[in-house]
Amino acid sequence: MSQEDISLFLVPTPIGNMDDITLRAIKVLKSADIILAEDTRTSGKLLKHHAINKPLQSYHIFNEHKAVEKLVERMKGGEQMALISDAGTPGISDPGFLLVREVLANDLEVNCLPGATAFVPALVNSGLPTDKFVFEGFLPHKKGRQTRLKNLAEEERTIILYESPHRLVKCLEQLKEHLGDRQASVSRELTKMFEETVRGTLSELIAHFNEKGVKGEFVLVIAGKP
């Protein structure tokens, strides 16, 4: 299949270091008719860094339901689009699934490029088993959170979670409560200047972040049930 036959490209973008983008990704972004971006201000900096001058349109969790139908109609009219998120691969804890589903339902072609995803380096860096793992993304903030934690307590594969700075310590405490004091690692600011991975038991990690404070974006990797 040639590039011209594809209506929608999902293009991974760097999770921190702007140079962590493939040559193919740059080529696709330069050739697309329009780039759909989660935050046009954030993406604008990346595109400027790589001398990509293409129209940007906002596409995020708050407007995706309304935008999907019109975007597909434009693709059916021959426009080729590239979807990017603020960081990483679109559709992985970021908008993308709804658009992909609708594009495919209209017999149009979709292609996802390989590239940056935060949980892969965090998993490999953790020192925990990498042969089998489960990616849970962000846990529910309220409804369903306790149920999800109870289910994870029985999970035998390595567990990967995303978490925000202001919820990190609480999340670690809840994991210890439901899963026991397992081995885990916390990676923050991956590929950036202050990149750090801290490894230890959940108790040790709680103590560390209570003492050091919490800044950055976090990936948690937790040992599965013994």
Secondary structure, 3 states (H helix, E strand, C coil): CCHHHCCEEECCECCCCCCCCCHHHHHHHHHCCEEEECCHHHHHHHHHHCCCCCCEEECCCCCHHHHHHHHHHHHHCCCCEEEECCCECCCCCCCCHHHHHHHHHCCCCEEECCCCCCHHHHHHHHCCCCCCEEEEEECCCCCCHHHHHHHHCCCCCEEEEEECHHHHHHHHHHHHHHHCCCEEEEEECCCCCCCEEEEEEHHHHHHHHHHHCCCCCEEEEECCCC
